[in-house]
Amino acid sequence: MHEGTHENHDLEAITTVPTNSAPYSVFSKKQKYFIVFLAAWGGFFSPLSANIYFPALTQLAAEYNVSSTLMNLTLTSYLIFQGLAPTFFGDFADMAGRRPAYIIGFIIYIGANIGLALQNSYAALFVLRCVQSTGSSATIALGNGVVADVATSSERGTWMGYVTSGPMIAPAIAPIIGGLLSEFLGWRAIFWFLVIMAGVYMVPLILIFPETGRNVVGNGSIPPQSFNMSLLNYLKVRKTRKAHRENELTRAVSRDEQQALARKRKLRIPNPLGTLKVIGQKDAGLLLFYNSLVYTAFYTVISSAPYLFEEIYGFNDLQIGLSFIPFGVGAMIAPMTAGKLMDWNYRRVAKKSGLRIDKKRGEDLKDFPLEQARLYIALPMLIIGTLVILCYGWVLQVEPSLAAPLVMHFFLGLCLTGAFNCMSVMLVDYYPLSPATATAANNLVRCFMGAGGTAVITMMIDAMGRGWCFTFVAGVIAFFSPILWVLMRWGPKWREERRLKIEAQKNAGW
């Protein structure tokens, strides 16, 4: 078929310009640290916006004279849009680049927070929380995409640990900040604080953050489009050309590479159907489903905590915020712990499989058991996390001293967050050329399921009691846990089938 007559039918059918001897990424280690730091900082805003809001829930419910169930709907709506928005932003970022997606998202986010600080009705709060979520929720998918742009599979666990440290630090400090602001300055101060924080972040984002999208800049050696250059990018390119450091051959090669990338990735309206294609794959779909069940269990615990702690211990907004510290500390430690363990296990499995690791150019993963390298680390974390959820409900049933549920919060943050991280890295490994779209699929499924769990958890606790409610939650995770065994058993076969299908489509000219 002629080029351009058919749209590519698989996310991974798109490839960058082949560079057999070129490094996987031209960015130095210091540059990678800076890039991933900014991506982690960006990913901080979505969970920050969700968790900073928890201590003010009871105050807002009283101000608008609505029930706790209606206030929980503002959490549910936030999660729904946290799932929907990345399906557009992820495809847009894989197509046009990471920088434009970041900038558009933060403009929406800042506008929503200004509106939230000024609104005076429950309806406005509900709608603007959806807009706020739309602007901020793409940042986690974009951060995972940035890591896939600059890090090979053998070191991706550690770099994913770095980039997810931002989203994981937020639950540790957001409720404390929210509690302090709500208690002493009123709930509106929460949203003005978010406006200021986002404005500060926009400065290095616009001036310094380079484009990393492999469909735009390859391994980083190709200059991005002029509209997509940071100020430093622009000055560097201008200085290089002025000083005649490029010869005609180098400029011609650069132009050819840019044109090749442009032909493969033309700007178009973002297509959320790419996300649905990820969900429709056997391996990715099963992984997404199970990851979403675990996320739902995780979110039912933290979203119900403000009400339970107020009911059992009589906490005010500040005390509720402080009670999230153990959970947040566990969640903060988890990404780096899981990341280091995954990279260690990757090296162990590679040695056992006879695969030579090349951190500069990456490895051929065609016959490599990626599922073992990633999911073996998730299993013990999931077992511990499930047992803690089971015990958590019965501990709250007897209303013990505060120490008991807080210790459990720490282990929930550590184990369930570590398991999320392992499964997220596995998903990026499935779709290394479309990581933002793959992560958007992850957000879509888990946020929709999490939204459902958040909407009904208080009603479940009222109807079943604390002990039986969380026993049911733990039981659901345990019942579906054989999915991980299925992925380790048949996942490599399904990945190879997908690879052969993509090759056949490319050879047919699709």
N, C-alpha and C positions, 0 to 999 in steps of 0.2 A: 504494500500500500504506500501511497505517497505520504511524505512527511507532513504532519499536521492534519491529515484527514480524519484521524481518530484521536480522541483524548486518551491519555494513558489510563489503563484500567486497574493498575495496582500502584499503591504508594511507592513501593520499592522498585518499580520499573524505571524510575528516574535515577540516573547515575550522574555523578560529576565527571568532568573531563578526566580521562584516565591519565594517571601520572605514576608510572610503574616504579620509578626510582625516587619520587618525591616523598617527603615526610608526610605523615597523616595530618599534621598541623604545623604551620610555620611560626606560630606564636611561641615565644620563649616561656619558660616555667614561671618567671615573674609576671609576664603578661597574662598567662593563664590564671594565676592567682588573683590578679586584679579583675579580670573578666568575670571569673566565677564569684568573686566577692560581690561585685555589682549585681550579678544575677541572683545571688543569695539574698542580698539586701532588697531587691525587687520582689522576690518571693515572700519576704517578710510581711508584706502589706495585706495579702488576702487573709491569712489566719489572724493577723493583728486586728483587722477590722471585724472579724467574727468574734474573737475572744475578748476584746476590749469592751464589748457590748454586754457581756454576761452579767457583771455586777450591777448594771443599771436596769436590768429587766424588771425587777420589782418596783423600782422608782417610776419607770415609764408606765407600767401597768396601772399604778395608782394615779398618775397624772392624766392618762387618757381614759381611766375608768373601764379597763378591759380585763378579761380573765388571763390567767397564766397560759391557757391553751391558745388564745389569740396572740399573745406575745410570742409564743413558740412558733407561730406561723411566720413571724418575721425572720426567724432562724431558718425555717423550712424554705421560704422564698429565696433567702440568700443562698442556700445550698443548691436549689434548683438552677439559679442563674450561674452559680459557680460551676455547675456541670455544663450548661448550655453555651455560655460565652466562649470557652476555649475551643469549641468545635469550629467556630469561625476564626478566632484569633490564631489557633494552631495551624490551620490550613493556610491562612494569610502569611504567617511567619515562615512556614516552610517554602512558600512561593516567593514572597517579596523580601524576606529578611526579618531578623529579630528586632532590629532597632525601630522600624516603623510600627511594628506591633506593640512594642513597649511604650512608645511615645503616645500613640492613639489611646491605649488603655489608660495611661496615667492622666491624660487630659479629661477623659470621661470620669475617672475616679475622683479627681479634685473637684470637678463640678458637682458630683453627687454629694460629696461631703459638705460642701458649702450649702447645698439645699437642705441636707439633714440637720445642719446646725441652725437653720432659720425656720424650719417647718413647725406647724402647730397642730397637727392632727394625726391620728393613727393611720389614716389612709395615705397621707403623704409619707409618713415614716415607712410604711409597707412598700410603696412604689419606689422610693428613693433608695431603700436598702437593696432592691433588685438592681438598680442602676449602679450603685456602689459595688456590688458583687460583680457586675459585668465588667467594670473597669479594672478591678484588681485581680480577678480570678485567673486570668490568662498567664499571670507572672510565673506560676509554678510550672506550667507546661513549657513556657519559654525558657525557664532556667534549666530544665531537663534537656531541652533542645540545644542550649548553649554547651552543656557538658558533652553531649554526643558530637557536637561540632569540633571540639578541641581535644577530646580524650579517646584513646583506643579502648577496646573492651577489657583488656587486661588491667587497666588502671581506672576504669570507669566507676567501680564501686567506691573508691576513695573520693574521687571528684564529685560523685553524686552525694556522698556524705557531706562534702563541703557545701554544695549548692542547696541541699535540703536543710542545712543547719539554720538558715534564715527562717524558713517556715516553721521549724521546730522550736526556735528560741521564742517566737511570738507567743505561743501558749503559756510559756513560763512567766513572761513579764506583762503581757497585755492585760490580764485580769487585775493585776496590781495597779497598773497605770489607770485602767478604767475605774477601779474602786476608789483610788485617790481623787481623780478628777470628778467623779460623780458625787462623792461624799462632800468635797470641799468647794467645788466650783459649779456643780450641777452637770447634768448629763450632756448639755450642749457643748461643753468644753471638750468632750471626747472627740466630737467631729471636727472642731477647730484644730485640735491637736493633730488629727490625721491630715488635714489640709496643709499644715506647716511641714509635717514630716515628708509628705509627698512632694511638696515644692522644693525642699532641700535635695531630695533624691533626683529630681529632674535636672539639676545643674550638671553633675558629672555624667548623667545619662546622655544628655544632648551634646556636651562638650567633649567627652573623652571616650565613652563606651564604643568600641569598634563593632562593625558588622561581622558576625561569625557564620551566618547561614551558609552551608556548603553548596546549596543551589544558587547562591549569589556570589560568594567569594572563593569557592573551592576550598582549598586547605588554608586559606587566608592570604595567599600570594596574589590574588587578583583584586584590583581596586573595585570597590562597590560603585553602584550608580551615583552620580553626583548628588542627587537628592538624599541619598542614604549615607553620606559621609558624616562622621563626627568632625568637629572643628580640627582636631588633631590629625585625622585622616586627610582632610583637605589640605592643611598646611604642609603635611609630609609629601603628598603627591605633587603639590605645586613647587615645593622646594627641590624635589628630585628632578622634575622636568626642567626647572630653571637652570639647575646646575649641570644639565646635560649628562646626568649619570646613566640614563637609559640609552642604549644604542637603538638603531632602527629595528634590528632583529628582535630585541627584547620587547619593544613596544608592539611590534607586529604579533608576537606570540601572545602578549597580554590581550590585545584586541581580539585575536582568534578565540582565546579561551572565554572572554566575556561574551562574544557572539554565540559560542556553542552553548554556554549556560543560558543565555537569553532565549535561544530557540527551544530549549528544554523546559523553561519555566517562565512563560509569559504571564504578565499581570492579568488577573481576571477577578471576577467576584468570588470571594471565598466560598468554598463548597463544603458544608458540614457532612456531606455524604461520605467523604473520605474517612471520617470518624466511624461511621456506621460499617464501612468495609473492614475496619480493624476489629470491631465488635463481632462481625460475622465470621472471622477466622476461628477454627476449632481451638487452637492453642491460646491465642490472645483472648478469645471470648471466655473460655473457662477461667483463665487467670484473672480477667477483669471481674467476673462474677464473684469469685471467691474473695478477692481483694476488697470488693465492695461490701460483702457481708461483714468482714472484719472491721472495715471503716465504720459501718453502721453501728456495730456493737460499741466501738470506741466512742462514737459521737453521742450515742444514747447515754453513756456514763457521764460525759462532761456537760451535756446540755441539761441533764436532770439535776446535776450537783447543786446549782444555786438554790433551787426550790427545796431539795432534800436537806441541805445544810441550814437553810433558814428555818425549816420546819422542826428539825431535830435539835439544832444548837442555838437557834434564835440569832443567827448572824446578820449583821448589817452589810451594806455594799462593800465597804473596805475589807471586812473580815472574809466575805465570800471571795473577793479578789485574792487575798493572801492565801486562802486555802488551796488555790490552784498551783502554788509554788512547787510542791513535790511532783505533781503531774508534769509540770513544765520542765523541771530539771531532768526527769527521766526522758522526756521527749527530746531534750536538747542533747543529751549524751548519746541517744540511740543512733542517729545517722552516721556519726563517725565510727562508732563501735561496729555497726553492721557493715559499713563500707570497708573498713580494714579487714574484717572477717571474710567478706566476699572476695576481696583481692587475694587474701591468703588462700582461700579455698580454690579460687580460679587457678592460681599457680600450682596447687596440689593436684587438681584434676588435669591440668595441662601436662604436668610431668607424667602422670599416670597414663595419659592418652598419647604421649610422645609428641606433643605440640610444642614448637619453639615459639616463645613469646617475643614479640618485637614491639616495644613501646613506641618506637618512632613511626613505623609504617602500619602497625596493626597486624592482626593475624587472619588467616583463612579459617573461618569458623564453620565451614560446610559440614564437617564430621565431628565437631566438638560438642560434647554434652553440656551445653550452657545451663540447662535446667538443673543439673546436679551442682554446678558451680554456684548458682544463686539460691536455689530453693532449699538446699541442705542447711543453709544458715537460717532461713526463715522458720523451719520446722520447730526447733526447740523454743524459739521465741513465741510462736503461736500456742504451743502446748502450755507454757507458763502463763501467758496472757489469758487464755481461756479459763484456766483453773482460778486465776485471780478474779475474773468476772463472776464466776460461779460463787466464790466465797464472799464477794463484795456485797451482794444483795442480802445474804443472811447475816453478815456483820451489821449492816444498816438496820436490819429487822430488829435487832436487840438493842440498838441505840447505845453503842459503847462510847468510850472516851474518843476524842477526836483523832488520836494518834493512829488508831487502826485503819480507818478509811484513807487517811493521808498516806500511810505506807503503801496501801494498795494502789492509790493514785500514782505513786512513783513507779511501781512495777508495771502498771498499765501503760504509762507513758513510755517507759523503756522498751517493753516487749512488743506491744502492738505497733508502735512507731518504727521500730527496727524491722518488723515484718513487712510493713508498708514499703519501706525503703528497698528491701530485697526484691519485692514483687515489681516495684517501679523500675528498677534497673533491668530486670528480666524483660519487661515490656519494651524498654528502649533498645535492648539487644535484638528484639524481634524486628524492630523498624528503625535501624540506625540512620536512614536517610530522611525519615519523616518523624523525628522524635517528638516534635511539638504536637503533631496530629495524633500520634499514639498516646501521648500523655493526656491530650484532650479527651480521648476516648475513655481513659482511666477516670478522669474527672467527671465525665458525663454519667457513667454508670454508678460510680460510688457516691456522687453527690445526690443523684436521684434516689438511690436507696437510703442514703443517710437522711435525706429530707423526709422520707416516709417514716423512718425510725424516730426522728425528732418530733414529728407531728403527733405520734401516738404514744410516746414513752410515758408521759405523765398519766395518760388514761390507763395504760397497762399497769403502772405501779398502783394506781387507785383501785383497779379491778382485781389484780392478782396478788398484790402485796409486794414489798420490795424483794424478798427472798425468791419467790417463785418467778417474778418478772425477769430478774437477771439470771436465774437458772435457765429459763427459756432462751435468753439471748446467748448464753454460753453453749447451750445444747445445739442451737442452729449452726454455730461455727464448727463444733465437733462433728456434727452429722455430715457436713459438706467437705471436711478436711481431706478425704480420699482424692479430691480433685488434684492435690499437689502430687500424689503418687501417680495419677494418670498422666500428668504433664511430664514427670520425669521418665515415665515408661514410654510414652508415645510422642512426646513433644519433638524430639529430634527428627522422627519420621515425618511429622506434619510440616516442620520447617523446611525439610528437603523437598517435599512435594510442592510447597509454595515457591521455593526457589526455581524448580524446574518449570513450573507454570509461568513464572515471570520471564525466564529465558525463552520459552516458546513464544510468548507474546512479543518480546523484543525482536526475535528472529523473524516473526511474521510481519513486523513493521508497525505494530500497534504502539 
